[in-house]
Amino acid sequence: MSEGYHPKPRISFPSALAVGIAGIDEVMEMELVEPCLAEELHERLLRHAPPGLSINSVEALPPASPKARVRSFRYAVPLPDACRAGLADRIDQLAASTSWPIQRPKRQMPIDLREWLQELTLREGVLHMRLLSGSQASAGPRDVLAALGLDGLEEEGVCLTRTAVELQP
């Protein structure tokens, strides 16, 4: 528990989700007061998890282990048929580029989308992407959609989903 007038459990997420993006394979870290076997903790968490929240795995780390560091994220975006016309060419153009600067509001220097974008594919109507994580400003899935001319999808009801958080070894 944290200290102070209102102690709270010490739980953290290596990288919080942006508002409006669903997550199906997230990573959570928690600090325990006393040692507990991973299997026992997994069982206890499942017993108290709210409906719809599944706990896929639990790993116990030695005391004083460093916090998890994120290497990359994977996202999936289902695309309506109308958005797919010419998309393969735009994906190829983005993938073939050596640099793709994007300008953020309130930021002087542009961010190079290609520096962060590791994979981009369209399979069975779903756009899949893998983006590197960084300690400084990095690109997100909405930046990729904008680069492909798909930045209005969320207003049309399309849900962006983070499908994996990949940690540094």
DSSP file (Angstrom, degrees, kcal/mol; ACC not computed):
  #  RESIDUE AA STRUCTURE BP1 BP2  ACC     N-H-->O    O-->H-N    N-H-->O    O-->H-N    TCO  KAPPA ALPHA  PHI   PSI    X-CA   Y-CA   Z-CA
    1    1 A M              0   0    0      0, 0.0     2,-0.0     0, 0.0    31,-0.0   0.000 360.0 360.0 360.0 148.9    0.0    0.0    0.0
    2    2 A S        -     0   0    0      6,-3.1     2,-0.2     4,-0.1     8,-0.0  -0.302 360.0-115.5 -72.1 167.5    1.1    3.5   -0.6
    3    3 A E        +     0   0    0      4,-0.1     3,-0.3     3,-0.1     2,-0.2  -0.467  65.3  63.0 -98.2 174.8    1.7    5.7    2.4
    4    4 A G  S    S-     0   0    0      1,-0.2     0, 0.0    -2,-0.2     0, 0.0  -0.617 100.1 -43.2 110.2-168.7   -0.2    8.9    3.5
    5    5 A Y  S    S+     0   0    0      1,-0.3    -1,-0.2    -2,-0.2    -2,-0.0   0.782 133.8  36.3 -72.0 -28.5   -3.7    9.7    4.6
    6    6 A H  S    S-     0   0    0     -3,-0.3    -1,-0.3     2,-0.0    -4,-0.1  -0.672  82.3-160.0-126.5  76.7   -5.4    7.6    1.9
    7    7 A P        -     0   0    0      0, 0.0    -4,-0.1     0, 0.0    -3,-0.1  -0.286  12.3-174.1 -60.1 139.8   -3.3    4.4    1.4
    8    8 A K        -     0   0    0     -5,-0.1    -6,-3.1     3,-0.0    -2,-0.0  -0.932  33.1 -89.8-131.4 154.8   -3.9    2.7   -2.0
    9    9 A P        -     0   0    0      0, 0.0     2,-1.3     0, 0.0    23,-0.1  -0.363  41.9-116.8 -61.2 144.1   -2.7   -0.5   -3.5
   10   10 A R        +     0   0    0     21,-0.4    21,-2.4    -8,-0.0     2,-0.4  -0.711  57.4 147.9 -87.3  94.6    0.5   -0.1   -5.4
   11   11 A I  E     +A   30   0A   0     -2,-1.3     2,-0.3    19,-0.2    19,-0.2  -0.984  18.0 174.8-128.5 137.3   -0.6   -1.1   -8.9
   12   12 A S  E     -A   29   0A   0     17,-3.0    17,-3.5    -2,-0.4     3,-0.0  -0.981  25.3-142.3-143.4 157.2    0.7    0.3  -12.1
   13   13 A F        -     0   0    0     -2,-0.3     3,-0.3    15,-0.2    15,-0.2  -0.982  18.5-139.1-116.0 126.9    0.4   -0.2  -15.9
   14   14 A P  S    S+     0   0    0      0, 0.0     2,-0.3     0, 0.0    56,-0.2   0.804  94.8  10.5 -57.5 -28.1    3.6    0.2  -17.9
   15   15 A S  S    S-     0   0    0     12,-0.3    12,-0.2    54,-0.1     2,-0.1  -0.826  79.2-141.6-154.5 112.0    1.7    2.1  -20.5
   16   16 A A        -     0   0    0     -3,-0.3     2,-0.2    -2,-0.3    -4,-0.0  -0.361  27.9-108.5 -70.7 151.4   -1.9    3.3  -20.1
   17   17 A L        -     0   0    0      1,-0.1     2,-0.1     4,-0.1    -1,-0.1  -0.513  31.6-112.4 -76.5 146.4   -4.3    3.1  -23.0
   18   18 A A    >   -     0   0    0     -2,-0.2     3,-1.8     1,-0.1    -1,-0.1  -0.459  49.2 -82.2 -71.9 153.7   -5.3    6.3  -24.7
   19   19 A V  T 3  S+     0   0    0      1,-0.3    -1,-0.1    -2,-0.1     3,-0.1  -0.334 116.4  20.4 -58.7 133.3   -9.0    7.3  -24.3
   20   20 A G  T 3  S+     0   0    0      1,-0.2   140,-0.5    -3,-0.1     2,-0.5   0.403  95.1 113.2  89.1  -1.7  -11.2    5.4  -26.7
   21   21 A I  E <   -b  160   0B   0     -3,-1.8    -1,-0.2   138,-0.1   140,-0.2  -0.907  59.0-140.0-106.1 128.3   -8.8    2.5  -27.5
   22   22 A A  E     -b  161   0B   0    138,-2.5   140,-3.6    -2,-0.5     2,-0.4  -0.493  12.0-152.4 -81.3 153.8   -9.8   -1.0  -26.3
   23   23 A G  E     +b  162   0B   0    138,-0.2   140,-0.2    -2,-0.2     3,-0.2  -0.995  22.2 170.1-130.1 132.1   -7.2   -3.3  -24.8
   24   24 A I  S    S+     0   0    0    138,-2.4   139,-0.2    -2,-0.4    -1,-0.1   0.496  80.1  32.6-117.9  -5.7   -7.3   -7.1  -24.8
   25   25 A D  S    S+     0   0    0    137,-0.6   140,-0.7     2,-0.0    -1,-0.2  -0.487  79.0 162.5-148.7  72.8   -3.8   -8.1  -23.6
   26   26 A E        -     0   0    0     -3,-0.2     2,-0.4   138,-0.1   -10,-0.1  -0.447  31.7-130.2 -94.0 164.2   -2.6   -5.5  -21.1
   27   27 A V        -     0   0    0    -12,-0.2     2,-0.4    -2,-0.1   -12,-0.3  -0.954  22.7-177.1-117.1 133.3    0.2   -5.7  -18.6
   28   28 A M        -     0   0    0     -2,-0.4     2,-0.4   -15,-0.2   -15,-0.2  -0.987   9.9-156.2-130.1 140.3   -0.3   -4.7  -14.9
   29   29 A E  E     -A   12   0A   0    -17,-3.5   -17,-3.0    -2,-0.4     2,-0.4  -0.934  12.4-178.2-114.6 140.1    2.3   -4.6  -12.1
   30   30 A M  E     -A   11   0A   0     -2,-0.4     2,-0.5   -19,-0.2   -19,-0.2  -0.999  20.5-139.7-138.6 143.6    1.5   -4.9   -8.5
   31   31 A E        -     0   0    0    -21,-2.4   -21,-0.4    -2,-0.4     2,-0.3  -0.876  22.3-150.6-101.6 127.1    3.6   -4.8   -5.4
   32   32 A L        -     0   0    0     -2,-0.5     4,-0.0     1,-0.1    -2,-0.0  -0.704  16.0-141.6-100.5 149.9    2.6   -7.2   -2.7
   33   33 A V  S    S+     0   0    0     -2,-0.3    -1,-0.1     1,-0.2    -2,-0.0   0.858  90.8  19.8 -73.4 -37.0    3.1   -6.8    1.1
   34   34 A E  S    S-     0   0    0     -3,-0.0    -1,-0.2     1,-0.0     0, 0.0  -0.938  97.4 -86.5-133.0 155.6    4.0  -10.5    1.5
   35   35 A P        +     0   0    0      0, 0.0     2,-0.3     0, 0.0    -2,-0.1  -0.231  45.6 179.3 -60.4 148.8    5.2  -13.2   -0.9
   36   36 A C        -     0   0    0     -4,-0.0     2,-0.1     4,-0.0    -4,-0.1  -0.979  31.7-110.1-151.5 137.4    2.6  -15.1   -2.8
   37   37 A L     >  -     0   0    0     -2,-0.3     4,-2.5     1,-0.1     5,-0.2  -0.417  29.3-123.1 -66.5 144.5    2.9  -17.9   -5.3
   38   38 A A  H  > S+     0   0    0      1,-0.2     4,-2.6     2,-0.2     5,-0.2   0.886 111.2  52.1 -57.3 -41.8    1.9  -16.9   -8.8
   39   39 A E  H  > S+     0   0    0      2,-0.2     4,-2.1     1,-0.2    -1,-0.2   0.899 110.7  47.5 -64.0 -40.5   -0.8  -19.6   -9.1
   40   40 A E  H  > S+     0   0    0      2,-0.2     4,-2.4     1,-0.2    -2,-0.2   0.918 113.0  48.0 -67.1 -43.1   -2.4  -18.5   -5.8
   41   41 A L  H  X S+     0   0    0     -4,-2.5     4,-2.8     2,-0.2     5,-0.2   0.910 109.9  53.3 -63.5 -42.0   -2.4  -14.9   -6.8
   42   42 A H  H  X S+     0   0    0     -4,-2.6     4,-2.4    -5,-0.2    -1,-0.2   0.933 110.4  47.2 -57.7 -47.6   -3.9  -15.7  -10.2
   43   43 A E  H  X S+     0   0    0     -4,-2.1     4,-1.9     1,-0.2    -1,-0.2   0.906 112.7  48.9 -61.4 -43.5   -6.7  -17.6   -8.5
   44   44 A R  H  X S+     0   0    0     -4,-2.4     4,-1.2     2,-0.2    -2,-0.2   0.900 111.4  49.2 -66.3 -40.8   -7.3  -14.8   -6.0
   45   45 A L  H  X S+     0   0    0     -4,-2.8     4,-0.9     1,-0.2     3,-0.4   0.916 110.2  51.1 -64.9 -42.5   -7.4  -12.2   -8.8
   46   46 A L  H >< S+     0   0    0     -4,-2.4     3,-0.5     1,-0.2    -1,-0.2   0.887 106.1  56.1 -61.1 -38.5   -9.8  -14.2  -10.8
   47   47 A R  H 3< S+     0   0    0     -4,-1.9    -1,-0.2     1,-0.2    -2,-0.2   0.825 117.3  33.8 -62.7 -32.3  -12.1  -14.6   -7.9
   48   48 A H  H 3< S+     0   0    0     -4,-1.2    -1,-0.2    -3,-0.4    -2,-0.2   0.388  88.3 118.8-107.8   2.1  -12.4  -10.8   -7.4
   49   49 A A    <<  -     0   0    0     -4,-0.9     3,-0.1    -3,-0.5     6,-0.0  -0.451  67.2-115.3 -71.1 139.7  -12.2   -9.7  -11.1
   50   50 A P    >   -     0   0    0      0, 0.0     3,-2.0     0, 0.0    -1,-0.1  -0.319  48.3 -75.8 -67.9 158.3  -15.3   -7.8  -12.3
   51   51 A P  T 3  S+     0   0    0      0, 0.0     3,-0.1     0, 0.0     0, 0.0  -0.285 120.9  25.7 -55.8 136.7  -17.3   -9.4  -15.1
   52   52 A G  T 3  S+     0   0    0      1,-0.2     2,-0.6    -3,-0.1    -3,-0.0   0.218  95.0 107.8  93.3 -14.1  -15.5   -9.1  -18.5
   53   53 A L    <   -     0   0    0     -3,-2.0     2,-0.4    -7,-0.1    -1,-0.2  -0.868  48.5-171.9 -99.1 120.8  -12.0   -8.8  -17.0
   54   54 A S        -     0   0    0     -2,-0.6     2,-0.7    -3,-0.1    -8,-0.0  -0.886  17.6-146.6-111.8 145.3   -9.9  -11.9  -17.6
   55   55 A I        -     0   0    0     -2,-0.4     3,-0.1     1,-0.2    -9,-0.1  -0.933  16.1-177.2-109.4 108.6   -6.5  -12.5  -16.0
   56   56 A N        -     0   0    0     -2,-0.7     2,-0.3     1,-0.2    -1,-0.2   0.882  61.4  -9.7 -78.2 -39.5   -4.5  -14.5  -18.6
   57   57 A S        -     0   0    0      2,-0.0     2,-0.4   -15,-0.0    -1,-0.2  -0.994  51.5-151.6-158.2 157.4   -1.3  -15.0  -16.6
   58   58 A V        -     0   0    0     -2,-0.3     2,-0.4    -3,-0.1   -16,-0.1  -0.999  10.7-170.1-133.8 135.8    0.5  -14.0  -13.4
   59   59 A E        -     0   0    0     -2,-0.4     2,-0.5   -21,-0.1    -2,-0.0  -0.992  14.0-144.7-129.1 125.7    4.3  -14.0  -13.0
   60   60 A A        -     0   0    0     -2,-0.4   -22,-0.1   -25,-0.0    -2,-0.0  -0.773  18.2-161.7 -89.4 129.1    6.0  -13.5   -9.6
   61   61 A L        -     0   0    0     -2,-0.5     3,-0.1     1,-0.1     4,-0.1  -0.784  27.0 -96.7-107.6 153.5    9.2  -11.5   -9.8
   62   62 A P    >   -     0   0    0      0, 0.0     3,-1.4     0, 0.0    -1,-0.1  -0.285  54.9 -84.0 -63.3 152.8   12.0  -11.3   -7.2
   63   63 A P  T 3  S+     0   0    0      0, 0.0     0, 0.0     0, 0.0     0, 0.0  -0.238 115.6  23.4 -55.2 147.9   11.9   -8.4   -4.8
   64   64 A A  T 3  S+     0   0    0      1,-0.2     3,-0.1    -3,-0.1     0, 0.0   0.647  84.3 157.0  67.4  18.4   13.5   -5.2   -6.1
   65   65 A S    <   -     0   0    0     -3,-1.4    -1,-0.2     1,-0.1     3,-0.1  -0.439  49.1-101.8 -67.2 147.1   13.0   -6.3   -9.7
   66   66 A P        -     0   0    0      0, 0.0    -1,-0.1     0, 0.0     3,-0.1  -0.324  42.7 -94.3 -67.9 155.7   13.0   -3.3  -12.1
   67   67 A K        -     0   0    0      1,-0.1     2,-0.1    -3,-0.1   -38,-0.0  -0.324  51.1 -90.3 -65.0 151.5    9.7   -2.1  -13.4
   68   68 A A        -     0   0    0     -3,-0.1     2,-0.5    99,-0.0    -1,-0.1  -0.358  38.0-152.4 -64.1 142.0    8.6   -3.5  -16.8
   69   69 A R        -     0   0    0     99,-0.2    99,-3.4    -3,-0.1     2,-0.3  -0.980  13.8-129.3-119.3 129.6    9.7   -1.5  -19.8
   70   70 A V  E     -C  167   0B   0     -2,-0.5    97,-0.3    97,-0.3    63,-0.1  -0.595  22.3-178.8 -81.7 133.2    7.6   -1.6  -23.0
   71   71 A R  E     -     0   0B   0     95,-3.3    62,-2.3     1,-0.4     2,-0.3   0.839  64.7 -22.1 -93.3 -46.3    9.3   -2.5  -26.2
   72   72 A S  E     -CD 166 132B   0     94,-1.8    94,-2.9    60,-0.3    -1,-0.4  -0.975  51.6-132.0-159.7 169.4    6.3   -2.2  -28.6
   73   73 A F  E     -CD 165 131B   0     58,-2.7    58,-2.5    -2,-0.3     2,-0.4  -0.950  12.5-148.0-128.1 148.3    2.5   -2.3  -29.0
   74   74 A R  E     -CD 164 130B   0     90,-2.3    89,-2.2    -2,-0.3    90,-1.3  -0.953  17.8-174.5-116.6 140.0    0.3   -4.2  -31.5
   75   75 A Y  E     -CD 162 129B   0     54,-2.7    54,-2.1    -2,-0.4     2,-0.4  -0.930  11.8-159.7-131.1 154.2   -3.0   -2.8  -32.7
   76   76 A A  E     -CD 161 128B   0     85,-2.4    85,-1.9    -2,-0.3    52,-0.2  -0.999   6.0-174.9-134.5 137.0   -5.9   -4.1  -34.8
   77   77 A V  E     - D   0 127B   0     50,-2.3    50,-3.0    -2,-0.4     2,-0.3  -0.946  19.4-141.1-133.6 110.9   -8.4   -1.9  -36.6
   78   78 A P  E     - D   0 126B   0      0, 0.0    48,-0.2     0, 0.0    47,-0.1  -0.566  24.0-149.1 -71.1 131.7  -11.3   -3.5  -38.5
   79   79 A L        -     0   0    0     46,-3.1     5,-0.1    -2,-0.3    -2,-0.0  -0.871   9.7-124.0-109.8 131.8  -12.0   -1.5  -41.6
   80   80 A P    >   -     0   0    0      0, 0.0     3,-1.6     0, 0.0     4,-0.5  -0.350  33.2-110.3 -62.5 152.3  -15.3   -1.1  -43.4
   81   81 A D  G >  S+     0   0    0      1,-0.3     3,-1.5     2,-0.2     4,-0.4   0.861 116.3  61.7 -53.1 -39.7  -15.3   -2.2  -47.1
   82   82 A A  G 3  S+     0   0    0      1,-0.3     3,-0.4     2,-0.2    -1,-0.3   0.748 100.8  54.0 -62.7 -23.6  -15.5    1.4  -48.3
   83   83 A C  G <  S+     0   0    0     -3,-1.6    -1,-0.3     1,-0.2    -2,-0.2   0.582  93.9  70.8 -85.9 -10.3  -12.2    2.3  -46.6
   84   84 A R    X>  +     0   0    0     -3,-1.5     3,-1.8    -4,-0.5     4,-0.6   0.652  64.2 112.5 -86.5 -14.4  -10.2   -0.4  -48.3
   85   85 A A  T 34 S-     0   0    0     -4,-0.4    -3,-0.0    -3,-0.4    -4,-0.0  -0.425  99.1  -5.7 -62.6 122.3  -10.2    1.0  -51.8
   86   86 A G  T 3> S+     0   0    0     -2,-0.3     4,-1.7     1,-0.1    -1,-0.3   0.448  99.5 120.5  75.5   0.3   -6.6    2.0  -52.6
   87   87 A L  H <>  +     0   0    0     -3,-1.8     4,-2.8     1,-0.2     5,-0.2   0.883  66.2  58.8 -67.1 -37.9   -5.4    1.2  -49.1
   88   88 A A  H  X S+     0   0    0     -4,-0.6     4,-2.3     1,-0.2    -1,-0.2   0.897 107.0  48.6 -58.4 -39.6   -2.9   -1.4  -50.1
   89   89 A D  H  > S+     0   0    0      2,-0.2     4,-2.4     1,-0.2    -1,-0.2   0.903 111.3  49.0 -66.5 -40.9   -1.1    1.2  -52.3
   90   90 A R  H  X S+     0   0    0     -4,-1.7     4,-2.4     2,-0.2    -2,-0.2   0.881 111.1  50.4 -67.1 -37.0   -1.1    3.7  -49.4
   91   91 A I  H  X S+     0   0    0     -4,-2.8     4,-2.9     2,-0.2     5,-0.2   0.934 111.4  48.4 -63.5 -45.6    0.3    1.0  -47.0
   92   92 A D  H  X S+     0   0    0     -4,-2.3     4,-2.2    -5,-0.2    -2,-0.2   0.896 111.2  50.7 -60.9 -40.8    3.0    0.2  -49.5
   93   93 A Q  H  X S+     0   0    0     -4,-2.4     4,-1.0     2,-0.2    -1,-0.2   0.922 113.4  44.4 -64.1 -44.7    3.9    3.9  -49.9
   94   94 A L  H >< S+     0   0    0     -4,-2.4     3,-0.6     1,-0.2    -2,-0.2   0.928 114.7  48.7 -65.7 -44.5    4.1    4.4  -46.2
   95   95 A A  H 3< S+     0   0    0     -4,-2.9    -2,-0.2     1,-0.2    -1,-0.2   0.838 111.5  50.1 -65.0 -33.2    6.1    1.2  -45.7
   96   96 A A  H 3< S+     0   0    0     -4,-2.2    -1,-0.2    -5,-0.2    -2,-0.2   0.663  90.8  98.9 -80.4 -16.1    8.5    2.1  -48.5
   97   97 A S    <<  -     0   0    0     -4,-1.0     3,-0.1    -3,-0.6    -3,-0.0  -0.396  61.5-153.3 -73.4 149.0    9.2    5.6  -47.2
   98   98 A T  S    S+     0   0    0      1,-0.3     2,-0.3    -2,-0.1    -1,-0.1   0.661  83.1  19.5 -91.3 -19.2   12.4    6.2  -45.2
   99   99 A S        +     0   0    0     15,-0.1    -1,-0.3     2,-0.0    13,-0.1  -0.993  53.3 179.5-150.5 143.0   10.8    9.1  -43.3
  100  100 A W        -     0   0    0     -2,-0.3    13,-2.5    -3,-0.1    14,-0.1  -0.655  21.1-158.3-144.3  82.7    7.2   10.2  -42.7
  101  101 A P  E     -F  112   0C   0      0, 0.0     2,-0.4     0, 0.0    11,-0.2  -0.384   8.0-170.8 -69.0 137.9    7.2   13.4  -40.5
  102  102 A I  E     -F  111   0C   0      9,-2.9     9,-2.9    -2,-0.1     2,-0.5  -0.988  14.5-139.4-126.4 139.2    4.0   14.2  -38.6
  103  103 A Q        -     0   0    0     -2,-0.4     5,-0.1     7,-0.2     6,-0.0  -0.850  13.2-156.6-102.3 129.5    3.5   17.5  -36.8
  104  104 A R    >   -     0   0    0     -2,-0.5     3,-1.4     5,-0.3    -2,-0.0  -0.799  28.8-102.1-100.9 144.0    1.8   17.6  -33.4
  105  105 A P  T 3  S+     0   0    0      0, 0.0     3,-0.1     0, 0.0    -1,-0.1  -0.359 107.0  15.5 -60.4 145.6    0.0   20.6  -32.0
  106  106 A K  T 3  S+     0   0    0      1,-0.2     2,-0.4     2,-0.1     0, 0.0   0.695 104.7 108.3  64.0  21.7    2.1   22.5  -29.4
  107  107 A R    <   -     0   0    0     -3,-1.4    -3,-0.2     1,-0.1    -1,-0.2  -0.992  54.3-160.3-132.0 126.4    5.3   20.7  -30.5
  108  108 A Q  S    S+     0   0    0     -2,-0.4    -1,-0.1    -3,-0.1    -2,-0.1   0.942  76.0  56.8 -71.5 -47.9    8.0   22.5  -32.5
  109  109 A M  S    S-     0   0    0      1,-0.1    -5,-0.3    -6,-0.0     2,-0.0  -0.666  84.6-124.1 -90.2 137.4    9.8   19.4  -34.0
  110  110 A P        -     0   0    0      0, 0.0     2,-0.4     0, 0.0    -7,-0.2  -0.342  21.1-125.0 -71.4 160.8    7.9   16.9  -36.1
  111  111 A I  E     -F  102   0C   0     -9,-2.9    -9,-2.9   -11,-0.1     2,-0.9  -0.882  17.0-127.6-104.8 138.5    7.9   13.2  -35.2
  112  112 A D  E >>  -F  101   0C   0     -2,-0.4     3,-1.0   -11,-0.2     4,-0.7  -0.776  16.8-164.8 -89.7 106.3    9.0   10.7  -37.7
  113  113 A L  H >> S+     0   0    0    -13,-2.5     4,-1.9    -2,-0.9     3,-1.1   0.861  86.5  60.1 -57.5 -38.3    6.3    8.1  -38.0
  114  114 A R  H 34 S+     0   0    0      1,-0.3    -1,-0.2     2,-0.2   -15,-0.1   0.787  94.9  63.3 -64.3 -26.9    8.6    5.6  -39.8
  115  115 A E  H <4 S+     0   0    0     -3,-1.0    -1,-0.3     1,-0.2    -2,-0.2   0.823 114.9  31.8 -64.1 -30.0   10.9    5.6  -36.8
  116  116 A W  H << S+     0   0    0     -3,-1.1    16,-3.1    -4,-0.7     2,-0.6   0.692  98.0  90.4-102.0 -23.8    8.2    4.1  -34.7
  117  117 A L  E  <  +E  131   0B   0     -4,-1.9    14,-0.2    14,-0.2     3,-0.1  -0.676  40.6 164.1 -83.7 114.5    6.2    2.0  -37.2
  118  118 A Q  E     +     0   0B   0     12,-2.9     2,-0.3    -2,-0.6    13,-0.2   0.787  64.4  15.1 -99.5 -35.2    7.6   -1.6  -37.3
  119  119 A E  E     +E  130   0B   0     11,-1.4    11,-1.9     2,-0.0    -1,-0.3  -0.996  54.0 173.6-143.5 145.5    4.8   -3.5  -39.1
  120  120 A L  E     +E  129   0B   0     -2,-0.3     2,-0.3     9,-0.2     9,-0.2  -0.839  17.4 154.3-154.0 112.9    1.7   -2.5  -41.1
  121  121 A T  E     -E  128   0B   0      7,-2.4     7,-3.3    -2,-0.3     2,-0.5  -0.964  34.3-142.0-140.0 155.0   -0.5   -5.1  -42.8
  122  122 A L  E     +E  127   0B   0     -2,-0.3     2,-0.4     5,-0.2     5,-0.2  -0.976  28.9 170.2-117.1 115.7   -4.0   -5.5  -44.0
  123  123 A R  E >   -E  126   0B   0      3,-2.6     3,-1.8    -2,-0.5    -2,-0.1  -0.987  65.5 -19.8-131.7 123.6   -5.4   -9.0  -43.5
  124  124 A E  T 3  S-     0   0    0     -2,-0.4    -1,-0.1     1,-0.3     3,-0.1   0.857 127.4 -48.9  51.0  43.1   -9.0  -10.1  -44.0
  125  125 A G  T 3  S+     0   0    0      1,-0.2   -46,-3.1   -47,-0.1     2,-0.5   0.546 116.2 110.6  79.9   7.3  -10.3   -6.5  -43.6
  126  126 A V  E <   -DE  78 123B   0     -3,-1.8    -3,-2.6   -48,-0.2     2,-0.6  -0.966  60.9-141.1-120.0 128.4   -8.3   -5.8  -40.5
  127  127 A L  E     -DE  77 122B   0    -50,-3.0   -50,-2.3    -2,-0.5     2,-0.4  -0.769  21.6-165.9 -86.2 123.9   -5.4   -3.3  -40.4
  128  128 A H  E     +DE  76 121B   0     -7,-3.3    -7,-2.4    -2,-0.6     2,-0.3  -0.910  10.3 174.4-112.3 137.2   -2.6   -4.6  -38.1
  129  129 A M  E     -DE  75 120B   0    -54,-2.1   -54,-2.7    -2,-0.4     2,-0.4  -0.993  21.7-156.0-142.6 151.0    0.2   -2.5  -36.8
  130  130 A R  E     -DE  74 119B   0    -11,-1.9   -12,-2.9    -2,-0.3   -11,-1.4  -0.994  17.2-171.9-126.1 123.9    3.1   -2.7  -34.5
  131  131 A L  E     -DE  73 117B   0    -58,-2.5   -58,-2.7    -2,-0.4   -14,-0.2  -0.947  20.6-125.6-119.5 134.9    4.6    0.5  -33.0
  132  132 A L  E     -D   72   0B   0    -16,-3.1     2,-0.3    -2,-0.4   -60,-0.3  -0.389  24.3-130.4 -70.6 154.0    7.7    0.8  -31.0
  133  133 A S        -     0   0    0    -62,-2.3     2,-0.3   -63,-0.1     4,-0.1  -0.801  26.3-176.1-104.1 149.5    7.5    2.5  -27.6
  134  134 A G        -     0   0    0     -2,-0.3     4,-0.2     2,-0.3   -64,-0.0  -0.967  37.6-125.1-143.1 160.7    9.7    5.3  -26.5
  135  135 A S  S    S+     0   0    0     -2,-0.3     2,-0.1     2,-0.1     3,-0.1   0.727  99.9  48.1 -76.9 -21.1   10.4    7.4  -23.4
  136  136 A Q  S    S-     0   0    0      1,-0.2    -2,-0.3    -3,-0.0     2,-0.1  -0.373 119.1 -43.7-104.1-171.6    9.9   10.5  -25.5
  137  137 A A        +     0   0    0     -2,-0.1     2,-0.3    -4,-0.1    -1,-0.2  -0.322  68.7 175.7 -56.9 126.0    7.1   11.5  -27.9
  138  138 A S        -     0   0    0     -4,-0.2     2,-0.2    -3,-0.1   -25,-0.1  -0.809  32.3 -91.4-127.8 170.8    6.4    8.5  -30.1
  139  139 A A        -     0   0    0     -2,-0.3    -5,-0.1   -27,-0.2   -27,-0.0  -0.524  37.3-158.5 -84.4 150.2    3.8    7.7  -32.7
  140  140 A G    >>  -     0   0    0     -2,-0.2     4,-1.4   -23,-0.0     3,-0.7  -0.674  36.0 -93.4-120.5 176.6    0.4    6.1  -32.0
  141  141 A P  H 3> S+     0   0    0      0, 0.0     4,-2.3     0, 0.0     5,-0.1   0.825 122.5  58.1 -63.1 -31.6   -2.1    4.2  -33.9
  142  142 A R  H 3> S+     0   0    0      1,-0.2     4,-2.3     2,-0.2     5,-0.1   0.838 102.5  55.1 -67.9 -31.0   -4.1    7.3  -34.7
  143  143 A D  H <> S+     0   0    0     -3,-0.7     4,-2.2     2,-0.2    -1,-0.2   0.899 108.2  48.4 -65.2 -40.5   -1.0    8.8  -36.4
  144  144 A V  H  X S+     0   0    0     -4,-1.4     4,-1.5     2,-0.2    -2,-0.2   0.927 110.9  50.3 -65.1 -45.2   -0.8    5.7  -38.6
  145  145 A L  H  <>S+     0   0    0     -4,-2.3     5,-3.5     1,-0.2     6,-0.4   0.915 110.5  49.8 -59.9 -42.4   -4.5    6.0  -39.5
  146  146 A A  H ><5S+     0   0    0     -4,-2.3     3,-1.5     4,-0.3     5,-0.2   0.905 107.7  53.6 -62.7 -41.6   -4.1    9.7  -40.4
  147  147 A A  H 3<5S+     0   0    0     -4,-2.2    -1,-0.2     1,-0.3    -2,-0.2   0.807 110.6  47.8 -62.9 -29.0   -1.1    8.9  -42.6
  148  148 A L  T 3<5S-     0   0    0     -4,-1.5    -1,-0.3    -3,-0.2    -2,-0.2   0.401 120.1-109.4 -91.5   2.3   -3.2    6.4  -44.5
  149  149 A G  T < 5S+     0   0    0     -3,-1.5    -3,-0.2    -4,-0.3     3,-0.2   0.759  90.9 112.1  76.7  24.5   -6.1    8.9  -44.8
  150  150 A L    > < +     0   0    0     -5,-3.5     3,-1.5    -6,-0.2    -4,-0.3   0.016  26.9 122.6-116.0  25.9   -8.3    6.9  -42.3
  151  151 A D  T 3   +     0   0    0     -6,-0.4     3,-0.2     1,-0.3     4,-0.2   0.548  67.2  61.1 -73.1  -5.2   -8.4    9.4  -39.5
  152  152 A G  T 3> S+     0   0    0     -3,-0.2     4,-0.8     1,-0.2     3,-0.4   0.341  72.9 101.7 -98.0   7.5  -12.2    9.7  -39.4
  153  153 A L  T X4>S+     0   0    0     -3,-1.5     5,-2.0     1,-0.2     3,-0.9   0.875  74.8  55.3 -61.8 -41.1  -12.8    6.0  -38.6
  154  154 A E  G >45S+     0   0    0      1,-0.3     3,-1.6    -3,-0.2    -1,-0.2   0.866 103.0  56.1 -64.6 -34.9  -13.6    6.4  -34.9
  155  155 A E  G 345S+     0   0    0     -3,-0.4    -1,-0.3     1,-0.3    -2,-0.2   0.760 104.2  56.0 -66.0 -22.5  -16.3    8.9  -35.6
  156  156 A E  G <<5S-     0   0    0     -3,-0.9    -1,-0.3    -4,-0.8    -2,-0.2   0.393 128.5 -98.2 -88.6   2.4  -17.9    6.2  -37.8
  157  157 A G  T < 5S+     0   0    0     -3,-1.6     2,-0.3     1,-0.3    -3,-0.2   0.503  73.8 145.7  97.0   4.5  -17.9    3.7  -34.9
  158  158 A V      < -     0   0    0     -5,-2.0     2,-0.5   -81,-0.0    -1,-0.3  -0.598  40.1-141.0 -77.3 135.3  -14.7    1.8  -35.7
  159  159 A C        -     0   0    0     -2,-0.3     2,-0.4   -81,-0.1  -138,-0.1  -0.859   2.0-145.1-103.1 125.8  -12.9    0.6  -32.5
  160  160 A L  E     -b   21   0B   0   -140,-0.5  -138,-2.5    -2,-0.5     2,-0.4  -0.718  21.4-163.9 -82.2 136.4   -9.1    0.7  -32.3
  161  161 A T  E     -bC  22  76B   0    -85,-1.9   -85,-2.4    -2,-0.4     2,-0.7  -0.984  19.1-144.1-129.1 126.7   -7.9   -2.2  -30.2
  162  162 A R  E     -bC  23  75B   0   -140,-3.6  -138,-2.4    -2,-0.4  -137,-0.6  -0.804  20.8-178.0 -83.9 118.4   -4.5   -2.7  -28.6
  163  163 A T  E     +     0   0B   0    -89,-2.2     2,-0.3    -2,-0.7   -88,-0.2   0.623  58.8  12.4 -97.3 -15.3   -3.9   -6.4  -29.0
  164  164 A A  E     - C   0  74B   0    -90,-1.3   -90,-2.3     2,-0.0     2,-0.5  -0.971  48.1-153.2-162.1 146.1   -0.6   -6.8  -27.2
  165  165 A V  E     - C   0  73B   0   -140,-0.7     2,-0.5    -2,-0.3   -92,-0.2  -0.985  24.2-157.3-116.5 114.6    2.0   -5.0  -25.1
  166  166 A E  E     - C   0  72B   0    -94,-2.9   -95,-3.3    -2,-0.5   -94,-1.8  -0.844   9.3-149.8-101.0 124.8    5.4   -6.4  -25.7
  167  167 A L  E     - C   0  70B   0     -2,-0.5   -97,-0.3   -97,-0.3   -99,-0.0  -0.527  22.9 -99.2 -93.1 156.5    8.0   -5.9  -22.9
  168  168 A Q              0   0    0    -99,-3.4   -99,-0.2    -2,-0.2    -1,-0.1  -0.438 360.0 360.0 -64.7 144.7   11.7   -5.6  -23.1
  169  169 A P              0   0    0      0, 0.0    -1,-0.1     0, 0.0    -2,-0.0   0.518 360.0 360.0 -69.0 360.0   13.5   -8.8  -22.3
